[in-house]
Amino acid sequence: MRLPHPAKYTPWSKGVYDVAPSLKPLGTDFGNGVADEPWFQFDTRLDEFLLSKRSALAEDPAKYVHRSNLSQEVETAALAAMGARLASEYPELFRLHDGDLFQTVDSQLPSKLSSLEALAQCVQEDICIVQANDQTDWIAYLHVCSPSHWRPSEKLGKPFFDVHDVIPGFDKVNRVASSLVDAMINKGPFVRFVWGIESDQRPNHHPDPPPGANPSEWEGRDFSSGKFWVRTERQVIWGLPEVKAALFTIKVSHMPDTELMARADWKESLVAALNSMSPAARQYKGLAKDWDRLLNLLTA
């Protein structure tokens, strides 16, 4: 199967930084045509992301994979939903047989994908599950090998909006928390985007570097080299109303500075969005300490 180049997303193009959910129907065309339609996206960076996942899990799976009161019925429903979609979207890579999903390409991975862990190692996306009952909701499952400067272990078991309390400005979203969780489970599917700026294009930015890594280099927010990438997360929210749960998949992509700077409109809107950040948002995004250098790179 010949894989396409990564789809391009520019969620900063309105020139304002905010943390609103901004949910759009899955399949909305963001300028990539048919590439915007699938739930899962496979592109020319597939091998890079799968290798990054294997490296993370070989280092310490407890840093990246977690369960908290995940019911068997939710896991079964999640596997069925993702399996059906993968087999439909990518018949060259996956097939269903007697209700089980099989991957047909990579001999280094298990052929029968009978668990969330097995499936997660075959896709570029990270996978999260929010489960709910009549009283509350909680993060029930995380398979996140490409975290953006956060620890999956610290999110596990918490209500969805408690997890996001650390994000400056998210209190406005929390005011409508109950209705938004209901929409995530019972409506959709939706897609939304989150973005930030890094000094590398490594998928894995867990805040705790692996043994032997240089902490400053691992952090990826030192712009002294004069290089930067805009990191974008395409987050798909897929409801499982029959089991009171919602699936989140997170697909990471990077736009290099050379490509961004070649478009005056992208460059100008990114500068405007960065300048609209509050001091707290700059700090949260890890940009405060090298802020001046980054702005100089963009405005030189």
N, C-alpha and C positions, 0 to 999 in steps of 0.2 A: 504494500500500500504506500503510495506516495503522499507524504504528509505536507500540508500547506505551511506557509510562514505564519507566525503568530498573528492573531487578529490585533488591530490597533485600537486602543481606547484612550480618550482624552477627557476624563471626568473633571479636570480643572478648567476646561475651556470656557465656562461661564464667568471665569475670573473672580470667583468667590469661594473661599474655603468654608465648608459647613459639614455637619455630621448628621444631617437629616437622613432618614431611611431612603428616600428617593426611589421607591420601588417601581420598577417598570415591568410590564409583562414579558416573560421569557419569549424570545423570538423577535423582540424589538430590534429594528435595524439601526445600529450605531455607526453605520458607514462601512461595515464589513460584509454586507449582503448575506448570503446563505451561511457564512461562518458564524453569524450571530444567532442562528436558529437552534443549534444543539444545546442540550443540557451540558454534556461533557465536550470539551474541546481537546483534540489531539493535534499537535503541530510539530515543527521540526526540532523543538526543544524537548520532545518526549523522553529520549534516552537520558538527557541531562537531568531531568526531574526524577526519573525512576532511579538513576544512580544516586542522586542526592537523598532520596528516601531510604535506599538500602544502606547508605553510609550512616544516616542518622539512627536507623534501627540497630545497626551493628554496634554503634557507639553505646547507646543506652535506650532501649525501647521505652523505659519508664519516663523518659523526658518528653515523649511524643505521643504515646497511645494510652488512653485512659477510659475507664467505664465507671459509671455511678448509677446504680439502680436501673440499668437498662433492661427492660423486660424482653423476654424471648419473642413475644408477639411484635414488638417494635422492631427488633433486629430482623425478624423474618420479613416484615413489611418493607423495611428499608432495602434489604437485599433484593426483594422482588421488584421494587420500583426502579432501582438503579440497574438491575440486570436486564429488565425489559427494555429500558431506554438504550443501554449500551449495545444490546444485540440489534436493536432497530437502527440506531445511528451509525454503528460501525460493524456491519456484518463480516467485514474482512478480518476483524480483530476479536470478535466475541460471537458466541452462539449459545442458544438455549437448547437444552435437551432434557426432557422430562422435568421441567421446572428448575433445573440447575443451570448455572451460568459457567461457561468455559471460555478461557482466553486461548487464542490459537496461534500466537506469534512467539512470545518470549519464553524460551525454554528454561530460563533461570527462575521463573515464577511458577507457582502451582497452577496446573491446568484447570482444575475444578475450583471455582471461587465460591466456597461454601461458608465463608465468614466475612465480616466487614474488614478484618485485617488483610485477608487475601485480596479482596477486591480493591482496597485502597492502594495496594502496591502495584496495581496495573493501570492506574490513571494518573494524570498530572495533578488533578485536584486533591486538596485535603478534604476531609469529611468530618462534619459535626452533626450531632443529633440533639434536638431539644425535645424533651418529653414533658407531658403535662397530665395533671389530674384535676379534679374539681376545685382543689385548694391552691395549687401553685404550679410552676413549671421549673425545670432544671436542666442543666447541661448534662446529658446522660452518656454521651460518647464523644470522644475526640481522637481523631487520627490526623495529627497536624505535624507534618515534617517540614513545612515551610512557614513557620510562624514569623510574624513581623514584630520582633522585639517584645514578645510576651511568652509567658510560661503556660503551656496547656494545663499543667497540674493545678495552677491557681484558679482556673475557671471551672473546674469539674464540680458538679453537684450544685452549683449556684443558679439562682434564677437568671434568665437571659439578660434582664436589664441590670441586675446587680453586677454582672460581669462587665458591663460597659460604663459603670459609674465613674471609672477613672478617666474617661474621655471628656475633656473640657467641652462644655456645651451640651452634653448628652442629657442633662437634666430636663431639657425641653422635650426630648423624645419620651422620657420616662413618664411624663404627664399623661400620655396616651398608651402606656405600656400594655394594659390588658387588651385593648382593641387591636393593637399591633400583633401581639402574640396570637390572638384569635385569627387574624388575617393570614399569618404565616402558616397556621395549621389548616385552616379551612378554605383558603382562597389561593390564588396564584395558579401556576408557579410564577415567581418573580425573579428579577435580576437587579442587582445594585452594584455600585463600585466604591472602592476605597483606594486612596492613593497616598503616596509619600515619596520622599527622595532619598536615594542611597548613593554611596560612592562605589558600589559594585553591583553585579547582577547575580549574586549567589541566591538561590531560593531560600536557604535555611538561615534565618536570623534569630534563632533562639538566643535569649539574653545570656545564657551560660555557655561559653565556648567549650568545644570538646578539648580533651587533654592535648597539650602541646600547641594549641592555637594561640596566636598573639591576640590578647583581648581587644586591643585598639583596632587592629585590622579586622577582626571578626565582627566588630560592631557595625562597620560599614557606613559610618557617617562622618568621615574625615575627608574633606574635599581639597586637601593640600595637593593632591595629584593633578587637580584641574579637571577631573572627570566626574560625571554624575549620570545616574539613570533615574527616570521616574518609574517607580514600582507601582503597579496597579493590580488590585485584587478584583476579579470578577466573581461575585458571590451570587450563587443561584439558591433560591429558597423553594423547596418542594414540599408541599403539605402532605401529611399522611393522616387525614381526618379520622379514618376508621380505627386508628390506634392512638389518637390524640398526641401526635408528634409531628415534627418538621425536620426535614433534612436540609443541611447547609453544605454546599460544596464551594471551595475557594480555589480559584485558578489564578496563579500569579503570572504576570508578564512584565517586561521591562522595555522602556523606550530609552535608547542612548541619547546622550546630549547632542551628538552630531546630527541625529535625525530631527530632534526637537528644534534645535537652533536654526535648522534650514527652513523652518516655517515661521514667519514673523508673527502670525496670529497665535500659534501655539506658544511661542516664547512670551509674547506680551500678556496673554491670558494667564500663563503660569506665574509670571512676576506679579500680576495683580492679585491672583489667588494667594500667593505667599504673603504679600503685604497685607492682606485682609486677615491673616491669622492673628489671634490674640497672643500675648506673651505666653500664656499657659499652653496654648495649642502648639506653639513653636517648641516649647520644652517637651511636651508629650511626644511630638513627632521626632524628637532627637535632633532638631535643627538649630537650637538656640546657641550651642557652643561654637558652631562654625557658620553662623548666620551671615555675617558680613562677606565672608569668602564666597559662599554660595550665591548671594545676590550679585557680587562682582562678576562671577562667572556668567551669570545670566544677562547682565546689562553691559558687559564690556563691548 
